[in-house]
Amino acid sequence: MIFSGKTSVVPLPRLLSIEDSMSDENRPDVELFVKAGSDGQSIGNCPFSQRIFMVLWLKGVTFNVTTVDMTRKPDILKDLAPGAQPPFLLYGSEVKTDTNKIEEFLEENLCPPKYPRLAARNPESNTAGLDVFSKFSAYIKNSNPQMNENLEKGLIKALKKLDDYLSTPLPEEIDENSADDVTSSARPFLDGQELTLADCNLLPKLHIVKVVCLNYRKFSIPRMLQSLWRYLEAAGAREEFSSTCPSDDEICLAYASVAKALR
């Protein structure tokens, strides 16, 4: 299967099983291995896999996506990436197994003029919302009803901090020569009008928070966080995000043994 990240002309193709991929003699230059879902073929719950999937799609490079059923641990992986967990990348003859290093490698090697830069212009965009997932983890793993309220407040506080960042104008949104005082931002994404590496890192985790909290705690991200909801809705309208998401069922299944019932 050849996959093109140019979303305007190519829809999301059928995913390969690892056996299908390895039997294909016409291997592309770039191949991404991601965690498989419970059926062994669909996309599984792995925000790191989705992060690199999004990066490749946004780069507009042609690439293969192979889902890896880690319950079977195919023998070929012992040679390709021994001991590694998805995602990992095969770039020509080079194998990359660390998510951060994969991202850095792609940004360095798939660069202008042929491929777009995806790095955020504002350093703050790279750290916005990074405490949300840790607050979520503490909240969802808690089984003590007496602690639930405070942990939920901690999560909401982290979400509110992210909402504040999204509603605060970036430097480039402020025109120093204008008489109008810009007090709020209407940008769709963390660093402006386009998705960046910062979004590829944050959005998969935010999606997990949204799905798991609703399913296991009946907790929804508060609608008063309007900038955050604008962000989520803008992301949902982009194929690079929506078509790389695992199903809600896969996400909930992954958290079935993690989310603790309150007793």
N, C-alpha and C positions, 0 to 999 in steps of 0.2 A: 504494500500500500504506500503510495506517495501522498504526503500531506502537504498542502500549501497553506501557509499562514495568511495569505492575502484573502481576508474575509469577504471582500467585495465580489470575488469571483468563484470561490471554492467553498462549498458547505463542509461541515464536519463529516469526515468519512467513517467508514466502519473501522473499528479498532481491531488490531491483530492480536491473536494469542501469541505467546512467545514461540511456540512451535511453528506457527505459520510464518513468523518473521524470519526465523533462522533458516527456513528452507528456501527463502527467496534469494536467488542468486544476484538479482539486480538491487543490491543494497544501496540506499541513498547515502549521501555524505554525512547526514545528520540524523541520528536516531535517539529518541527519548524513551526511556523505560520508566513507566509509572506503576504505582501500586494498583493491582486489580481489585475489583469488587468481590462480593461474596460468591458470584457465579463464575469467578475465575477469568472473566473476559472484559466486563464493563469497567469503567473508571471507579476506583475505590476511594475511600476517605483518606486523603493525605494532602494537607495544605502545602507541603513542600513540593510534591509532584505537580500540583496545580500551579504553583508559583512559576516553575520553569516552563510548564506547558504554555502559560500566558505570555511569558517572555519570548518564547520562540514564535508564537503566533503574531505578537506585536512586531517582531523583527521583520516579518514577511518572508522568512526563509522557508524553502521546501524541506520537510522533514517527516520522518516516520515516528509514529507513536506505538509503542508496544506495551501492553498491560502484562504485569508479572504477577502470577499467582504465588504468593509467598508461602502458602500452605503446602505447595508441592515442591518448592525449592528446586527448580529445573537445574540439571547438571551443568548446562551451558553457562550458568551464572557463576559457577565456581571458577571458571577461566576468565570470564568477562569482568566480573566485579566480586571477587571472593569476600564474603562477610559483609557486603554492602546491602543497605536497604534502599529501595527506590526513594527519590528519583536518582538515576544516573544517566549519563549522556555518552553516546558513542559519536565522536566527531572525527570522521575519517578513520584513522587507526588509533586515535587517542580516546581513552576512557576517563571520564570525570565523575567522581562519586560524592563530592561535598557540595551541598546546595549553594552555599555562598560562593564557592569557587567556580561552580558551573555558571552562575549568574555573571560573575566577573569575567570569566572566559568568553562568554557570549557577547557581553558588552564591548570587550576589547577586540574580538575577532569579527563580529558582525557589525561593522561600523560604517559611518558615512564614507563615500557618497552613496553606496549601494543600499545600506541599511540604516534605519534611524537610531539616533541616540535615545536611550530610555531613562537615563539617570535624571533624577529630580534636580531642578535648579536650586531649590531652597533646601538646605540641610535639615531644617525642621520637619520637612515632609517625610523624611526617612524614619523619624522616631515617633511621629504622631500616631497615637492609638496602640503603641506597642505594649502598654500595660493592660490593655483590655483582656487579652487572652489569659493572662495569669490570674486576674480577678475572676474571670469566668470559670477557670479550672477549680479554684478554691470554692466557688459557689456551687458548682455542679457536683463536686465530689463530697460535699458536706451532707451528713445524714442527721445532724443534730438540729431539731426545729428551733431551739433557742438561739442558735447562731445564724439561722437563715436570713433574718431581717438585716443584720449588719453586713453579711456577705453580699446580699443583694444591693444594699446601699453602696458598697464598695464598687460593685460592677457598674452601677448607674453613674457613680462619680467618674469612673474611667471613661464611660461612654460620653458623658457630658464634656469632659476635657477634650475628647476627639471632636465633638460637635462644635465646641468653641474654636478649635483650630480651623475647621472647615468654614466657619462663619466669619473668621477674621481675614480681612483682605491681605493678599500677598503683596510684597513691595511693588511688583510690576502692575498690580491692579490700581495703584494709587498714582494719580497724575499730579505731580507737584505744581504744575502750571495751571491746573484747573481750580476754579473758584468753588467747585462742589467738593464737599467733604465726604469721602467714601468711608462709611462706617461698617459696612457688612459686605461679604463676598457671596456671589451666586455661582461660583465655579463648581463644576460637576465633580472634579477629582481632587486628590490631595494637593497636587502641585500645579493645578491649572485646568486647562481645557482638554488635556489628553492624559491617558493612562501612562504611568511611569513605573519604574522598578518598585517604587514605594507602594503603589497600589497592588502590584503583583504579590508583594509580601503580605500586605494587610488584608486585602479583600477575602482570600480563601479562609482566613481565620475568623473574620467577622461573620462570614456566611455560616460557619460552624456554630458560632455563638448564637446567631439568630435561630437556626433550626433546632439545636439541642435544647436551648432554654425554653422554647415554646413547647417542644414535645415532652420534656421531662419535668418542667417546673411551671408550665402554663404562663411563662413570663415573656412578654414582648418588649422589644426596644421601645421606650416611651416615644409617642408621637410628637411630644413637645420638642424633641431633638430634631428639629426640622432640617437642619443642614446635614445631619447624619443620614436621615431618610432620603434626602435629595441625592446624597452620595450613593447609597445602596441602590436606589432606583436608576440612577445614571449607569451604574455598573451592570445592573441587570439587563439593560438595553444594549449592552455591548457583547457581541459573540465571543470575543476573546475571554470574557469572564463566564458568561452564562453557559457556553458550550463546553467549557472545561470543568464545570462543577460536577461532582458526584451527585447522584440522586439523594433526595432527602432521606429515603429509606436506608441507603448505604451509610449516611452520616449517623442516623439514629442507631443503626445496628452496631456501628463502631463504638458507640457510647453506652451500649446496653449494660456493660459490666463496669462502666466508669461512673455513670450518673447514679448517685445514691438516693434512695427513697428516704424521705424525712420520717423519722420514727420518734 
